[in-house]
């Protein structure tokens, strides 16, 4: 059984939430809408940095990827 990659799952969920937000709030783009979009974008950016650093540390330590 594969290990779940939570940062990647969070990126996918955030991207879907941004798309749904645009569809539902097309006529009403107030401050709350843009705050939600900015927050989700920053969350995606943080998860991408987390994934990159995890891969870098794994390569640096020479640890092999586990299949658990």
PDB file with SEQRES, HELIX, SHEET and CRYST1 records, atoms N, CA, C and O in Angstrom:
SEQRES   1 A   68  UNK UNK UNK UNK UNK UNK UNK UNK UNK UNK UNK UNK UNK          
SEQRES   2 A   68  UNK UNK UNK UNK UNK UNK UNK UNK UNK UNK UNK UNK UNK          
SEQRES   3 A   68  UNK UNK UNK UNK UNK UNK UNK UNK UNK UNK UNK UNK UNK          
SEQRES   4 A   68  UNK UNK UNK UNK UNK UNK UNK UNK UNK UNK UNK UNK UNK          
SEQRES   5 A   68  UNK UNK UNK UNK UNK UNK UNK UNK UNK UNK UNK UNK UNK          
SEQRES   6 A   68  UNK UNK UNK                                                  
HELIX    1 AA1 UNK A    6  UNK A   24  1                                  19    
HELIX    2 AA2 UNK A   31  UNK A   61  1                                  31    
CRYST1    1.000    1.000    1.000  90.00  90.00  90.00 P 1           1          
ATOM      1  N   UNK A   1       0.843  -1.180   0.000  1.00  0.00           N  
ATOM      2  CA  UNK A   1       0.000   0.000   0.000  1.00  0.00           C  
ATOM      3  C   UNK A   1       0.890   1.245   0.000  1.00  0.00           C  
ATOM      4  O   UNK A   1       1.876   1.323   0.732  1.00  0.00           O  
ATOM      5  N   UNK A   2       0.518   2.213  -0.835  1.00  0.00           N  
ATOM      6  CA  UNK A   2       1.320   3.427  -0.959  1.00  0.00           C  
ATOM      7  C   UNK A   2       1.037   4.401   0.172  1.00  0.00           C  
ATOM      8  O   UNK A   2      -0.070   4.468   0.708  1.00  0.00           O  
ATOM      9  N   UNK A   3       2.065   5.147   0.514  1.00  0.00           N  
ATOM     10  CA  UNK A   3       1.927   6.209   1.502  1.00  0.00           C  
ATOM     11  C   UNK A   3       1.228   7.399   0.848  1.00  0.00           C  
ATOM     12  O   UNK A   3       1.548   7.756  -0.286  1.00  0.00           O  
ATOM     13  N   UNK A   4       0.282   8.012   1.548  1.00  0.00           N  
ATOM     14  CA  UNK A   4      -0.465   9.140   1.009  1.00  0.00           C  
ATOM     15  C   UNK A   4       0.401  10.395   1.083  1.00  0.00           C  
ATOM     16  O   UNK A   4       0.982  10.698   2.124  1.00  0.00           O  
ATOM     17  N   UNK A   5       0.479  11.107  -0.009  1.00  0.00           N  
ATOM     18  CA  UNK A   5       1.244  12.343  -0.082  1.00  0.00           C  
ATOM     19  C   UNK A   5       0.293  13.499   0.264  1.00  0.00           C  
ATOM     20  O   UNK A   5      -0.365  14.050  -0.618  1.00  0.00           O  
ATOM     21  N   UNK A   6       0.228  13.855   1.534  1.00  0.00           N  
ATOM     22  CA  UNK A   6      -0.722  14.862   2.002  1.00  0.00           C  
ATOM     23  C   UNK A   6      -0.524  16.250   1.394  1.00  0.00           C  
ATOM     24  O   UNK A   6      -1.513  16.906   1.066  1.00  0.00           O  
ATOM     25  N   UNK A   7       0.710  16.723   1.229  1.00  0.00           N  
ATOM     26  CA  UNK A   7       0.853  18.038   0.585  1.00  0.00           C  
ATOM     27  C   UNK A   7       0.285  18.059  -0.837  1.00  0.00           C  
ATOM     28  O   UNK A   7      -0.338  19.042  -1.236  1.00  0.00           O  
ATOM     29  N   UNK A   8       0.494  16.987  -1.601  1.00  0.00           N  
ATOM     30  CA  UNK A   8      -0.054  16.930  -2.951  1.00  0.00           C  
ATOM     31  C   UNK A   8      -1.575  16.871  -2.919  1.00  0.00           C  
ATOM     32  O   UNK A   8      -2.235  17.501  -3.745  1.00  0.00           O  
ATOM     33  N   UNK A   9      -2.132  16.127  -1.985  1.00  0.00           N  
ATOM     34  CA  UNK A   9      -3.579  16.058  -1.825  1.00  0.00           C  
ATOM     35  C   UNK A   9      -4.147  17.431  -1.481  1.00  0.00           C  
ATOM     36  O   UNK A   9      -5.210  17.804  -1.977  1.00  0.00           O  
ATOM     37  N   UNK A  10      -3.455  18.175  -0.645  1.00  0.00           N  
ATOM     38  CA  UNK A  10      -3.887  19.519  -0.267  1.00  0.00           C  
ATOM     39  C   UNK A  10      -3.801  20.492  -1.453  1.00  0.00           C  
ATOM     40  O   UNK A  10      -4.647  21.376  -1.590  1.00  0.00           O  
ATOM     41  N   UNK A  11      -2.801  20.333  -2.292  1.00  0.00           N  
ATOM     42  CA  UNK A  11      -2.681  21.165  -3.492  1.00  0.00           C  
ATOM     43  C   UNK A  11      -3.854  20.914  -4.426  1.00  0.00           C  
ATOM     44  O   UNK A  11      -4.445  21.858  -4.949  1.00  0.00           O  
ATOM     45  N   UNK A  12      -4.191  19.664  -4.636  1.00  0.00           N  
ATOM     46  CA  UNK A  12      -5.307  19.329  -5.521  1.00  0.00           C  
ATOM     47  C   UNK A  12      -6.618  19.857  -4.967  1.00  0.00           C  
ATOM     48  O   UNK A  12      -7.424  20.427  -5.703  1.00  0.00           O  
ATOM     49  N   UNK A  13      -6.836  19.668  -3.659  1.00  0.00           N  
ATOM     50  CA  UNK A  13      -8.073  20.155  -3.041  1.00  0.00           C  
ATOM     51  C   UNK A  13      -8.165  21.682  -3.112  1.00  0.00           C  
ATOM     52  O   UNK A  13      -9.241  22.222  -3.371  1.00  0.00           O  
ATOM     53  N   UNK A  14      -7.066  22.373  -2.890  1.00  0.00           N  
ATOM     54  CA  UNK A  14      -7.062  23.842  -2.947  1.00  0.00           C  
ATOM     55  C   UNK A  14      -7.327  24.342  -4.361  1.00  0.00           C  
ATOM     56  O   UNK A  14      -8.045  25.324  -4.552  1.00  0.00           O  
ATOM     57  N   UNK A  15      -6.753  23.672  -5.344  1.00  0.00           N  
ATOM     58  CA  UNK A  15      -6.981  24.060  -6.730  1.00  0.00           C  
ATOM     59  C   UNK A  15      -8.445  23.886  -7.106  1.00  0.00           C  
ATOM     60  O   UNK A  15      -9.036  24.755  -7.747  1.00  0.00           O  
ATOM     61  N   UNK A  16      -9.023  22.767  -6.708  1.00  0.00           N  
ATOM     62  CA  UNK A  16     -10.443  22.553  -6.971  1.00  0.00           C  
ATOM     63  C   UNK A  16     -11.301  23.595  -6.263  1.00  0.00           C  
ATOM     64  O   UNK A  16     -12.296  24.062  -6.818  1.00  0.00           O  
ATOM     65  N   UNK A  17     -10.923  23.959  -5.048  1.00  0.00           N  
ATOM     66  CA  UNK A  17     -11.687  24.954  -4.290  1.00  0.00           C  
ATOM     67  C   UNK A  17     -11.616  26.334  -4.964  1.00  0.00           C  
ATOM     68  O   UNK A  17     -12.598  27.075  -4.959  1.00  0.00           O  
ATOM     69  N   UNK A  18     -10.464  26.675  -5.537  1.00  0.00           N  
ATOM     70  CA  UNK A  18     -10.335  27.940  -6.267  1.00  0.00           C  
ATOM     71  C   UNK A  18     -11.265  27.940  -7.481  1.00  0.00           C  
ATOM     72  O   UNK A  18     -11.945  28.932  -7.743  1.00  0.00           O  
ATOM     73  N   UNK A  19     -11.295  26.845  -8.208  1.00  0.00           N  
ATOM     74  CA  UNK A  19     -12.170  26.748  -9.382  1.00  0.00           C  
ATOM     75  C   UNK A  19     -13.632  26.876  -8.975  1.00  0.00           C  
ATOM     76  O   UNK A  19     -14.396  27.595  -9.618  1.00  0.00           O  
ATOM     77  N   UNK A  20     -14.025  26.182  -7.909  1.00  0.00           N  
ATOM     78  CA  UNK A  20     -15.410  26.264  -7.428  1.00  0.00           C  
ATOM     79  C   UNK A  20     -15.724  27.680  -6.955  1.00  0.00           C  
ATOM     80  O   UNK A  20     -16.834  28.167  -7.172  1.00  0.00           O  
ATOM     81  N   UNK A  21     -14.786  28.334  -6.325  1.00  0.00           N  
ATOM     82  CA  UNK A  21     -15.003  29.709  -5.862  1.00  0.00           C  
ATOM     83  C   UNK A  21     -15.240  30.654  -7.032  1.00  0.00           C  
ATOM     84  O   UNK A  21     -16.105  31.527  -6.961  1.00  0.00           O  
ATOM     85  N   UNK A  22     -14.473  30.485  -8.111  1.00  0.00           N  
ATOM     86  CA  UNK A  22     -14.680  31.326  -9.289  1.00  0.00           C  
ATOM     87  C   UNK A  22     -16.051  31.073  -9.914  1.00  0.00           C  
ATOM     88  O   UNK A  22     -16.726  32.011 -10.338  1.00  0.00           O  
ATOM     89  N   UNK A  23     -16.455  29.821  -9.968  1.00  0.00           N  
ATOM     90  CA  UNK A  23     -17.749  29.493 -10.576  1.00  0.00           C  
ATOM     91  C   UNK A  23     -18.895  30.043  -9.737  1.00  0.00           C  
ATOM     92  O   UNK A  23     -19.832  30.622 -10.288  1.00  0.00           O  
ATOM     93  N   UNK A  24     -18.843  29.876  -8.422  1.00  0.00           N  
ATOM     94  CA  UNK A  24     -19.940  30.296  -7.547  1.00  0.00           C  
ATOM     95  C   UNK A  24     -19.992  31.801  -7.316  1.00  0.00           C  
ATOM     96  O   UNK A  24     -21.065  32.340  -7.045  1.00  0.00           O  
ATOM     97  N   UNK A  25     -18.869  32.485  -7.414  1.00  0.00           N  
ATOM     98  CA  UNK A  25     -18.817  33.913  -7.074  1.00  0.00           C  
ATOM     99  C   UNK A  25     -18.513  34.789  -8.274  1.00  0.00           C  
ATOM    100  O   UNK A  25     -17.939  35.867  -8.117  1.00  0.00           O  
ATOM    101  N   UNK A  26     -18.880  34.357  -9.453  1.00  0.00           N  
ATOM    102  CA  UNK A  26     -18.531  35.102 -10.646  1.00  0.00           C  
ATOM    103  C   UNK A  26     -19.099  36.525 -10.630  1.00  0.00           C  
ATOM    104  O   UNK A  26     -18.432  37.462 -11.069  1.00  0.00           O  
ATOM    105  N   UNK A  27     -20.334  36.691 -10.122  1.00  0.00           N  
ATOM    106  CA  UNK A  27     -20.960  38.015 -10.107  1.00  0.00           C  
ATOM    107  C   UNK A  27     -20.657  38.808  -8.842  1.00  0.00           C  
ATOM    108  O   UNK A  27     -20.856  40.022  -8.819  1.00  0.00           O  
ATOM    109  N   UNK A  28     -20.185  38.157  -7.804  1.00  0.00           N  
ATOM    110  CA  UNK A  28     -19.989  38.812  -6.511  1.00  0.00           C  
ATOM    111  C   UNK A  28     -18.541  38.629  -6.051  1.00  0.00           C  
ATOM    112  O   UNK A  28     -18.267  37.816  -5.168  1.00  0.00           O  
ATOM    113  N   UNK A  29     -17.626  39.376  -6.641  1.00  0.00           N  
ATOM    114  CA  UNK A  29     -16.212  39.260  -6.287  1.00  0.00           C  
ATOM    115  C   UNK A  29     -15.828  40.378  -5.328  1.00  0.00           C  
ATOM    116  O   UNK A  29     -15.249  41.386  -5.733  1.00  0.00           O  
ATOM    117  N   UNK A  30     -16.156  40.190  -4.055  1.00  0.00           N  
ATOM    118  CA  UNK A  30     -15.849  41.183  -3.038  1.00  0.00           C  
ATOM    119  C   UNK A  30     -14.518  40.848  -2.365  1.00  0.00           C  
ATOM    120  O   UNK A  30     -13.778  39.983  -2.833  1.00  0.00           O  
ATOM    121  N   UNK A  31     -14.221  41.539  -1.263  1.00  0.00           N  
ATOM    122  CA  UNK A  31     -12.957  41.334  -0.553  1.00  0.00           C  
ATOM    123  C   UNK A  31     -12.827  39.903  -0.032  1.00  0.00           C  
ATOM    124  O   UNK A  31     -11.739  39.328  -0.073  1.00  0.00           O  
ATOM    125  N   UNK A  32     -13.913  39.330   0.452  1.00  0.00           N  
ATOM    126  CA  UNK A  32     -13.869  37.958   0.969  1.00  0.00           C  
ATOM    127  C   UNK A  32     -13.485  36.952  -0.098  1.00  0.00           C  
ATOM    128  O   UNK A  32     -12.743  36.006   0.164  1.00  0.00           O  
ATOM    129  N   UNK A  33     -13.989  37.160  -1.290  1.00  0.00           N  
ATOM    130  CA  UNK A  33     -13.645  36.279  -2.410  1.00  0.00           C  
ATOM    131  C   UNK A  33     -12.144  36.332  -2.693  1.00  0.00           C  
ATOM    132  O   UNK A  33     -11.488  35.295  -2.790  1.00  0.00           O  
ATOM    133  N   UNK A  34     -11.609  37.542  -2.823  1.00  0.00           N  
ATOM    134  CA  UNK A  34     -10.182  37.674  -3.132  1.00  0.00           C  
ATOM    135  C   UNK A  34      -9.302  37.214  -1.978  1.00  0.00           C  
ATOM    136  O   UNK A  34      -8.223  36.667  -2.207  1.00  0.00           O  
ATOM    137  N   UNK A  35      -9.740  37.425  -0.753  1.00  0.00           N  
ATOM    138  CA  UNK A  35      -8.977  36.933   0.401  1.00  0.00           C  
ATOM    139  C   UNK A  35      -8.909  35.406   0.381  1.00  0.00           C  
ATOM    140  O   UNK A  35      -7.867  34.825   0.680  1.00  0.00           O  
ATOM    141  N   UNK A  36     -10.013  34.763   0.029  1.00  0.00           N  
ATOM    142  CA  UNK A  36     -10.046  33.299  -0.048  1.00  0.00           C  
ATOM    143  C   UNK A  36      -9.119  32.802  -1.156  1.00  0.00           C  
ATOM    144  O   UNK A  36      -8.391  31.828  -0.963  1.00  0.00           O  
ATOM    145  N   UNK A  37      -9.140  33.458  -2.302  1.00  0.00           N  
ATOM    146  CA  UNK A  37      -8.282  33.055  -3.421  1.00  0.00           C  
ATOM    147  C   UNK A  37      -6.807  33.235  -3.065  1.00  0.00           C  
ATOM    148  O   UNK A  37      -5.990  32.359  -3.349  1.00  0.00           O  
ATOM    149  N   UNK A  38      -6.464  34.359  -2.449  1.00  0.00           N  
ATOM    150  CA  UNK A  38      -5.072  34.611  -2.057  1.00  0.00           C  
ATOM    151  C   UNK A  38      -4.609  33.600  -1.013  1.00  0.00           C  
ATOM    152  O   UNK A  38      -3.485  33.104  -1.082  1.00  0.00           O  
ATOM    153  N   UNK A  39      -5.467  33.295  -0.053  1.00  0.00           N  
ATOM    154  CA  UNK A  39      -5.113  32.327   0.984  1.00  0.00           C  
ATOM    155  C   UNK A  39      -4.867  30.947   0.384  1.00  0.00           C  
ATOM    156  O   UNK A  39      -3.891  30.286   0.738  1.00  0.00           O  
ATOM    157  N   UNK A  40      -5.728  30.513  -0.508  1.00  0.00           N  
ATOM    158  CA  UNK A  40      -5.554  29.203  -1.134  1.00  0.00           C  
ATOM    159  C   UNK A  40      -4.307  29.165  -2.017  1.00  0.00           C  
ATOM    160  O   UNK A  40      -3.623  28.143  -2.084  1.00  0.00           O  
ATOM    161  N   UNK A  41      -4.015  30.264  -2.685  1.00  0.00           N  
ATOM    162  CA  UNK A  41      -2.808  30.329  -3.510  1.00  0.00           C  
ATOM    163  C   UNK A  41      -1.551  30.249  -2.646  1.00  0.00           C  
ATOM    164  O   UNK A  41      -0.593  29.565  -3.007  1.00  0.00           O  
ATOM    165  N   UNK A  42      -1.551  30.936  -1.526  1.00  0.00           N  
ATOM    166  CA  UNK A  42      -0.406  30.848  -0.607  1.00  0.00           C  
ATOM    167  C   UNK A  42      -0.266  29.449  -0.015  1.00  0.00           C  
ATOM    168  O   UNK A  42       0.849  28.977   0.207  1.00  0.00           O  
ATOM    169  N   UNK A  43      -1.383  28.790   0.239  1.00  0.00           N  
ATOM    170  CA  UNK A  43      -1.347  27.415   0.741  1.00  0.00           C  
ATOM    171  C   UNK A  43      -0.737  26.475  -0.297  1.00  0.00           C  
ATOM    172  O   UNK A  43       0.066  25.606   0.043  1.00  0.00           O  
ATOM    173  N   UNK A  44      -1.116  26.649  -1.550  1.00  0.00           N  
ATOM    174  CA  UNK A  44      -0.535  25.834  -2.620  1.00  0.00           C  
ATOM    175  C   UNK A  44       0.966  26.086  -2.725  1.00  0.00           C  
ATOM    176  O   UNK A  44       1.745  25.145  -2.871  1.00  0.00           O  
ATOM    177  N   UNK A  45       1.369  27.338  -2.653  1.00  0.00           N  
ATOM    178  CA  UNK A  45       2.787  27.676  -2.707  1.00  0.00           C  
ATOM    179  C   UNK A  45       3.564  27.045  -1.547  1.00  0.00           C  
ATOM    180  O   UNK A  45       4.661  26.521  -1.741  1.00  0.00           O  
ATOM    181  N   UNK A  46       2.992  27.098  -0.351  1.00  0.00           N  
ATOM    182  CA  UNK A  46       3.649  26.497   0.821  1.00  0.00           C  
ATOM    183  C   UNK A  46       3.792  24.984   0.669  1.00  0.00           C  
ATOM    184  O   UNK A  46       4.815  24.418   1.054  1.00  0.00           O  
ATOM    185  N   UNK A  47       2.787  24.334   0.119  1.00  0.00           N  
ATOM    186  CA  UNK A  47       2.863  22.879  -0.065  1.00  0.00           C  
ATOM    187  C   UNK A  47       3.876  22.512  -1.147  1.00  0.00           C  
ATOM    188  O   UNK A  47       4.558  21.494  -1.033  1.00  0.00           O  
ATOM    189  N   UNK A  48       3.983  23.326  -2.191  1.00  0.00           N  
ATOM    190  CA  UNK A  48       5.007  23.071  -3.214  1.00  0.00           C  
ATOM    191  C   UNK A  48       6.409  23.202  -2.627  1.00  0.00           C  
ATOM    192  O   UNK A  48       7.292  22.402  -2.937  1.00  0.00           O  
ATOM    193  N   UNK A  49       6.612  24.205  -1.785  1.00  0.00           N  
ATOM    194  CA  UNK A  49       7.912  24.374  -1.122  1.00  0.00           C  
ATOM    195  C   UNK A  49       8.178  23.203  -0.182  1.00  0.00           C  
ATOM    196  O   UNK A  49       9.310  22.726  -0.097  1.00  0.00           O  
ATOM    197  N   UNK A  50       7.160  22.739   0.518  1.00  0.00           N  
ATOM    198  CA  UNK A  50       7.314  21.593   1.421  1.00  0.00           C  
ATOM    199  C   UNK A  50       7.712  20.338   0.652  1.00  0.00           C  
ATOM    200  O   UNK A  50       8.613  19.611   1.070  1.00  0.00           O  
ATOM    201  N   UNK A  51       7.047  20.083  -0.464  1.00  0.00           N  
ATOM    202  CA  UNK A  51       7.381  18.912  -1.275  1.00  0.00           C  
ATOM    203  C   UNK A  51       8.805  19.011  -1.798  1.00  0.00           C  
ATOM    204  O   UNK A  51       9.546  18.028  -1.768  1.00  0.00           O  
ATOM    205  N   UNK A  52       9.195  20.186  -2.276  1.00  0.00           N  
ATOM    206  CA  UNK A  52      10.545  20.368  -2.804  1.00  0.00           C  
ATOM    207  C   UNK A  52      11.597  20.145  -1.718  1.00  0.00           C  
ATOM    208  O   UNK A  52      12.600  19.471  -1.955  1.00  0.00           O  
ATOM    209  N   UNK A  53      11.374  20.709  -0.526  1.00  0.00           N  
ATOM    210  CA  UNK A  53      12.340  20.545   0.561  1.00  0.00           C  
ATOM    211  C   UNK A  53      12.409  19.104   1.041  1.00  0.00           C  
ATOM    212  O   UNK A  53      13.484  18.622   1.399  1.00  0.00           O  
ATOM    213  N   UNK A  54      11.283  18.414   1.053  1.00  0.00           N  
ATOM    214  CA  UNK A  54      11.280  17.011   1.459  1.00  0.00           C  
ATOM    215  C   UNK A  54      12.100  16.174   0.487  1.00  0.00           C  
ATOM    216  O   UNK A  54      12.886  15.322   0.902  1.00  0.00           O  
ATOM    217  N   UNK A  55      11.916  16.418  -0.808  1.00  0.00           N  
ATOM    218  CA  UNK A  55      12.699  15.687  -1.811  1.00  0.00           C  
ATOM    219  C   UNK A  55      14.180  16.015  -1.697  1.00  0.00           C  
ATOM    220  O   UNK A  55      15.028  15.132  -1.832  1.00  0.00           O  
ATOM    221  N   UNK A  56      14.493  17.287  -1.447  1.00  0.00           N  
ATOM    222  CA  UNK A  56      15.888  17.700  -1.324  1.00  0.00           C  
ATOM    223  C   UNK A  56      16.537  17.035  -0.104  1.00  0.00           C  
ATOM    224  O   UNK A  56      17.667  16.555  -0.190  1.00  0.00           O  
ATOM    225  N   UNK A  57      15.828  17.003   1.029  1.00  0.00           N  
ATOM    226  CA  UNK A  57      16.366  16.379   2.240  1.00  0.00           C  
ATOM    227  C   UNK A  57      16.508  14.874   2.071  1.00  0.00           C  
ATOM    228  O   UNK A  57      17.467  14.277   2.559  1.00  0.00           O  
ATOM    229  N   UNK A  58      15.559  14.264   1.384  1.00  0.00           N  
ATOM    230  CA  UNK A  58      15.630  12.821   1.148  1.00  0.00           C  
ATOM    231  C   UNK A  58      16.836  12.493   0.282  1.00  0.00           C  
ATOM    232  O   UNK A  58      17.535  11.510   0.528  1.00  0.00           O  
ATOM    233  N   UNK A  59      17.082  13.322  -0.740  1.00  0.00           N  
ATOM    234  CA  UNK A  59      18.227  13.092  -1.619  1.00  0.00           C  
ATOM    235  C   UNK A  59      19.529  13.366  -0.869  1.00  0.00           C  
ATOM    236  O   UNK A  59      20.515  12.655  -1.065  1.00  0.00           O  
ATOM    237  N   UNK A  60      19.542  14.389  -0.013  1.00  0.00           N  
ATOM    238  CA  UNK A  60      20.733  14.768   0.742  1.00  0.00           C  
ATOM    239  C   UNK A  60      21.124  13.679   1.732  1.00  0.00           C  
ATOM    240  O   UNK A  60      22.306  13.373   1.889  1.00  0.00           O  
ATOM    241  N   UNK A  61      20.133  13.095   2.400  1.00  0.00           N  
ATOM    242  CA  UNK A  61      20.402  12.063   3.391  1.00  0.00           C  
ATOM    243  C   UNK A  61      20.625  10.700   2.771  1.00  0.00           C  
ATOM    244  O   UNK A  61      21.066   9.774   3.451  1.00  0.00           O  
ATOM    245  N   UNK A  62      20.328  10.565   1.493  1.00  0.00           N  
ATOM    246  CA  UNK A  62      20.540   9.288   0.824  1.00  0.00           C  
ATOM    247  C   UNK A  62      19.505   8.236   1.205  1.00  0.00           C  
ATOM    248  O   UNK A  62      19.687   7.051   0.923  1.00  0.00           O  
ATOM    249  N   UNK A  63      18.431   8.661   1.841  1.00  0.00           N  
ATOM    250  CA  UNK A  63      17.399   7.704   2.236  1.00  0.00           C  
ATOM    251  C   UNK A  63      16.598   7.284   1.028  1.00  0.00           C  
ATOM    252  O   UNK A  63      16.285   8.094   0.155  1.00  0.00           O  
ATOM    253  N   UNK A  64      16.270   5.999   0.990  1.00  0.00           N  
ATOM    254  CA  UNK A  64      15.470   5.485  -0.103  1.00  0.00           C  
ATOM    255  C   UNK A  64      14.000   5.699   0.195  1.00  0.00           C  
ATOM    256  O   UNK A  64      13.580   5.729   1.351  1.00  0.00           O  
ATOM    257  N   UNK A  65      13.237   5.844  -0.857  1.00  0.00           N  
ATOM    258  CA  UNK A  65      11.788   6.053  -0.716  1.00  0.00           C  
ATOM    259  C   UNK A  65      11.164   4.753  -0.231  1.00  0.00           C  
ATOM    260  O   UNK A  65      11.378   3.692  -0.818  1.00  0.00           O  
ATOM    261  N   UNK A  66      10.395   4.843   0.842  1.00  0.00           N  
ATOM    262  CA  UNK A  66       9.749   3.647   1.370  1.00  0.00           C  
ATOM    263  C   UNK A  66       8.436   3.413   0.651  1.00  0.00           C  
ATOM    264  O   UNK A  66       7.802   4.355   0.175  1.00  0.00           O  
ATOM    265  N   UNK A  67       8.033   2.164   0.574  1.00  0.00           N  
ATOM    266  CA  UNK A  67       6.783   1.796  -0.087  1.00  0.00           C  
ATOM    267  C   UNK A  67       5.681   1.521   0.918  1.00  0.00           C  
ATOM    268  O   UNK A  67       4.689   0.872   0.584  1.00  0.00           O  
ATOM    269  N   UNK A  68       5.836   1.995   2.120  1.00  0.00           N  
ATOM    270  CA  UNK A  68       4.842   1.728   3.157  1.00  0.00           C  
ATOM    271  C   UNK A  68       3.670   2.633   3.011  1.00  0.00           C  
ATOM    272  O   UNK A  68       2.728   2.554   3.799  1.00  0.00           O  
TER     273      UNK A  68                                                      
END                                                                             
